[in-house]
Amino acid sequence: MAEHHHTEVSKTELLQRKLEIKQERKQHTISFVMMILLTIIAFYAIWSDKVPNTFAVLFILVLAIVQVFFQLYIWMHLSHKGHEFPILGIATGILCAAVTVAGIAAMIWTT
């Protein structure tokens, strides 16, 4: 009887894992389509002059940040458990980049 219970648990775990894989594939497909659409939007906005030149850089940066989110959280699985250290490294890198950009902007502005 113990063997029968163990087999049932294995089948349940296998079914659960198949459902998780199916969900991950769905997320990957949706994020891939979203990244392609965001890229097309960026190219079209600049090519067609629909976005004013003064706003173009900010517009492209926002689209890029959204794509980075898709890349890190969907494709690189940073939303899963055990990825706290890489997230800390990314946050530190973003902080360093922001301080660097702010410092350069301050130097340019004061001259």
C-alpha atoms as an extended CHARMM CRD file, in Angstrom:
* protein
*
       111  EXT
         1         1  MET       CA              0.0000000000        0.0000000000        0.0000000000  PROA      1               0.0000000000
         2         2  ALA       CA              2.8910000000        2.3570000000        0.6880000000  PROA      2               0.0000000000
         3         3  GLU       CA              4.1880000000        1.8240000000       -2.8700000000  PROA      3               0.0000000000
         4         4  HSD       CA              0.8000000000        2.7410000000       -4.3200000000  PROA      4               0.0000000000
         5         5  HSD       CA              0.7220000000        6.0070000000       -2.3470000000  PROA      5               0.0000000000
         6         6  HSD       CA              4.2810000000        6.8490000000       -3.4760000000  PROA      6               0.0000000000
         7         7  THR       CA              3.2780000000        6.2750000000       -7.1220000000  PROA      7               0.0000000000
         8         8  GLU       CA              0.2770000000        8.5690000000       -6.7420000000  PROA      8               0.0000000000
         9         9  VAL       CA              2.4380000000       11.3300000000       -5.2880000000  PROA      9               0.0000000000
        10        10  SER       CA              4.8590000000       10.9620000000       -8.1770000000  PROA      10              0.0000000000
        11        11  LYS       CA              2.0450000000       11.2170000000      -10.7180000000  PROA      11              0.0000000000
        12        12  THR       CA              0.6910000000       14.2810000000       -8.9420000000  PROA      12              0.0000000000
        13        13  GLU       CA              4.1190000000       15.8960000000       -8.8670000000  PROA      13              0.0000000000
        14        14  LEU       CA              4.6540000000       15.0410000000      -12.5370000000  PROA      14              0.0000000000
        15        15  LEU       CA              1.3090000000       16.5790000000      -13.4830000000  PROA      15              0.0000000000
        16        16  GLN       CA              2.1180000000       19.6830000000      -11.4280000000  PROA      16              0.0000000000
        17        17  ARG       CA              5.5020000000       20.0400000000      -13.1410000000  PROA      17              0.0000000000
        18        18  LYS       CA              3.8980000000       19.6660000000      -16.5900000000  PROA      18              0.0000000000
        19        19  LEU       CA              1.4440000000       22.4350000000      -15.7170000000  PROA      19              0.0000000000
        20        20  GLU       CA              4.3070000000       24.6670000000      -14.5200000000  PROA      20              0.0000000000
        21        21  ILE       CA              6.2210000000       24.0760000000      -17.7740000000  PROA      21              0.0000000000
        22        22  LYS       CA              3.1100000000       24.8720000000      -19.8010000000  PROA      22              0.0000000000
        23        23  GLN       CA              2.6370000000       28.1130000000      -17.8380000000  PROA      23              0.0000000000
        24        24  GLU       CA              6.3090000000       29.0730000000      -18.3370000000  PROA      24              0.0000000000
        25        25  ARG       CA              6.0240000000       28.4640000000      -22.0880000000  PROA      25              0.0000000000
        26        26  LYS       CA              2.9380000000       30.6530000000      -22.1930000000  PROA      26              0.0000000000
        27        27  GLN       CA              4.7640000000       33.4340000000      -20.2990000000  PROA      27              0.0000000000
        28        28  HSD       CA              7.7820000000       33.1420000000      -22.6100000000  PROA      28              0.0000000000
        29        29  THR       CA              5.6070000000       33.3610000000      -25.7140000000  PROA      29              0.0000000000
        30        30  ILE       CA              3.6810000000       36.3790000000      -24.4280000000  PROA      30              0.0000000000
        31        31  SER       CA              6.8350000000       38.2150000000      -23.3450000000  PROA      31              0.0000000000
        32        32  PHE       CA              8.5510000000       37.4420000000      -26.6690000000  PROA      32              0.0000000000
        33        33  VAL       CA              5.6080000000       38.8690000000      -28.6120000000  PROA      33              0.0000000000
        34        34  MET       CA              5.5550000000       41.9110000000      -26.3080000000  PROA      34              0.0000000000
        35        35  MET       CA              9.2790000000       42.5350000000      -26.8550000000  PROA      35              0.0000000000
        36        36  ILE       CA              8.8560000000       42.3130000000      -30.6270000000  PROA      36              0.0000000000
        37        37  LEU       CA              5.8930000000       44.7280000000      -30.4670000000  PROA      37              0.0000000000
        38        38  LEU       CA              7.8220000000       47.1800000000      -28.2910000000  PROA      38              0.0000000000
        39        39  THR       CA             10.7210000000       47.0980000000      -30.7450000000  PROA      39              0.0000000000
        40        40  ILE       CA              8.3860000000       47.7000000000      -33.6820000000  PROA      40              0.0000000000
        41        41  ILE       CA              6.7190000000       50.5750000000      -31.7980000000  PROA      41              0.0000000000
        42        42  ALA       CA             10.1200000000       52.1530000000      -31.0980000000  PROA      42              0.0000000000
        43        43  PHE       CA             11.2440000000       51.8770000000      -34.7260000000  PROA      43              0.0000000000
        44        44  TYR       CA              7.9230000000       53.1430000000      -36.0730000000  PROA      44              0.0000000000
        45        45  ALA       CA              7.7700000000       56.0760000000      -33.6390000000  PROA      45              0.0000000000
        46        46  ILE       CA             11.2040000000       57.3130000000      -34.6800000000  PROA      46              0.0000000000
        47        47  TRP       CA             10.8780000000       56.4760000000      -38.3840000000  PROA      47              0.0000000000
        48        48  SER       CA              7.5050000000       58.1670000000      -38.7770000000  PROA      48              0.0000000000
        49        49  ASP       CA              8.3400000000       61.2420000000      -36.6790000000  PROA      49              0.0000000000
        50        50  LYS       CA              5.2610000000       60.5750000000      -34.5170000000  PROA      50              0.0000000000
        51        51  VAL       CA              7.3410000000       61.2500000000      -31.3970000000  PROA      51              0.0000000000
        52        52  PRO       CA              8.8510000000       64.7330000000      -31.0980000000  PROA      52              0.0000000000
        53        53  ASN       CA             12.6710000000       64.8000000000      -31.1110000000  PROA      53              0.0000000000
        54        54  THR       CA             12.7720000000       66.2800000000      -27.6050000000  PROA      54              0.0000000000
        55        55  PHE       CA             10.7800000000       63.3220000000      -26.2500000000  PROA      55              0.0000000000
        56        56  ALA       CA             12.2960000000       60.5610000000      -28.4220000000  PROA      56              0.0000000000
        57        57  VAL       CA             15.1820000000       59.5940000000      -26.1160000000  PROA      57              0.0000000000
        58        58  LEU       CA             12.9170000000       59.3260000000      -23.0760000000  PROA      58              0.0000000000
        59        59  PHE       CA             10.3620000000       57.3360000000      -25.1030000000  PROA      59              0.0000000000
        60        60  ILE       CA             13.0000000000       54.8460000000      -26.2910000000  PROA      60              0.0000000000
        61        61  LEU       CA             14.4380000000       54.5170000000      -22.7660000000  PROA      61              0.0000000000
        62        62  VAL       CA             11.0110000000       53.7160000000      -21.3180000000  PROA      62              0.0000000000
        63        63  LEU       CA             10.4480000000       51.0390000000      -23.9660000000  PROA      63              0.0000000000
        64        64  ALA       CA             13.9370000000       49.6420000000      -23.2610000000  PROA      64              0.0000000000
        65        65  ILE       CA             13.2760000000       49.4850000000      -19.5120000000  PROA      65              0.0000000000
        66        66  VAL       CA             10.0710000000       47.5450000000      -20.1270000000  PROA      66              0.0000000000
        67        67  GLN       CA             12.0140000000       45.1220000000      -22.3110000000  PROA      67              0.0000000000
        68        68  VAL       CA             14.6760000000       44.7120000000      -19.6210000000  PROA      68              0.0000000000
        69        69  PHE       CA             11.9140000000       43.8010000000      -17.1770000000  PROA      69              0.0000000000
        70        70  PHE       CA             10.6320000000       41.1150000000      -19.5520000000  PROA      70              0.0000000000
        71        71  GLN       CA             14.1560000000       39.8050000000      -20.1000000000  PROA      71              0.0000000000
        72        72  LEU       CA             15.0730000000       39.5830000000      -16.4250000000  PROA      72              0.0000000000
        73        73  TYR       CA             11.8560000000       38.4390000000      -14.8480000000  PROA      73              0.0000000000
        74        74  ILE       CA             10.4500000000       36.1710000000      -17.5250000000  PROA      74              0.0000000000
        75        75  TRP       CA             13.4410000000       34.8780000000      -19.5150000000  PROA      75              0.0000000000
        76        76  MET       CA             16.0790000000       34.9280000000      -16.7610000000  PROA      76              0.0000000000
        77        77  HSD       CA             13.5950000000       33.6570000000      -14.1240000000  PROA      77              0.0000000000
        78        78  LEU       CA             14.4900000000       36.2860000000      -11.5370000000  PROA      78              0.0000000000
        79        79  SER       CA             10.9780000000       36.0320000000      -10.1470000000  PROA      79              0.0000000000
        80        80  HSD       CA             11.7520000000       32.5160000000       -8.8850000000  PROA      80              0.0000000000
        81        81  LYS       CA             13.0520000000       31.7100000000       -5.4250000000  PROA      81              0.0000000000
        82        82  GLY       CA             16.8190000000       31.6870000000       -4.9450000000  PROA      82              0.0000000000
        83        83  HSD       CA             17.5550000000       34.6660000000       -7.1830000000  PROA      83              0.0000000000
        84        84  GLU       CA             17.9260000000       37.2870000000       -4.4600000000  PROA      84              0.0000000000
        85        85  PHE       CA             21.6890000000       37.7110000000       -4.9100000000  PROA      85              0.0000000000
        86        86  PRO       CA             21.5340000000       38.4750000000       -8.6600000000  PROA      86              0.0000000000
        87        87  ILE       CA             18.6950000000       40.9240000000       -7.9900000000  PROA      87              0.0000000000
        88        88  LEU       CA             20.8720000000       42.6680000000       -5.3980000000  PROA      88              0.0000000000
        89        89  GLY       CA             23.7060000000       42.9010000000       -7.9530000000  PROA      89              0.0000000000
        90        90  ILE       CA             21.3740000000       44.3460000000      -10.5730000000  PROA      90              0.0000000000
        91        91  ALA       CA             19.9900000000       46.8850000000       -8.0910000000  PROA      91              0.0000000000
        92        92  THR       CA             23.5260000000       47.9080000000       -7.1320000000  PROA      92              0.0000000000
        93        93  GLY       CA             24.4500000000       48.3090000000      -10.8010000000  PROA      93              0.0000000000
        94        94  ILE       CA             21.3830000000       50.4710000000      -11.4200000000  PROA      94              0.0000000000
        95        95  LEU       CA             22.2550000000       52.6280000000       -8.4110000000  PROA      95              0.0000000000
        96        96  CYS       CA             25.8370000000       53.0810000000       -9.6150000000  PROA      96              0.0000000000
        97        97  ALA       CA             24.6400000000       53.9410000000      -13.1250000000  PROA      97              0.0000000000
        98        98  ALA       CA             22.1300000000       56.4750000000      -11.7590000000  PROA      98              0.0000000000
        99        99  VAL       CA             24.7860000000       58.1460000000       -9.5830000000  PROA      99              0.0000000000
       100       100  THR       CA             27.1870000000       58.2670000000      -12.5470000000  PROA      100             0.0000000000
       101       101  VAL       CA             24.5830000000       59.7660000000      -14.8860000000  PROA      101             0.0000000000
       102       102  ALA       CA             23.5500000000       62.2940000000      -12.2270000000  PROA      102             0.0000000000
       103       103  GLY       CA             27.2010000000       63.2650000000      -11.6640000000  PROA      103             0.0000000000
       104       104  ILE       CA             27.9000000000       63.7160000000      -15.3610000000  PROA      104             0.0000000000
       105       105  ALA       CA             24.6730000000       65.6780000000      -15.8090000000  PROA      105             0.0000000000
       106       106  ALA       CA             25.6480000000       67.9210000000      -12.8920000000  PROA      106             0.0000000000
       107       107  MET       CA             29.1150000000       68.5110000000      -14.3860000000  PROA      107             0.0000000000
       108       108  ILE       CA             27.6300000000       69.3720000000      -17.7740000000  PROA      108             0.0000000000
       109       109  TRP       CA             24.9740000000       71.6310000000      -16.2750000000  PROA      109             0.0000000000
       110       110  THR       CA             27.4220000000       73.6140000000      -14.1430000000  PROA      110             0.0000000000
       111       111  THR       CA             29.7780000000       74.3770000000      -17.0400000000  PROA      111             0.0000000000
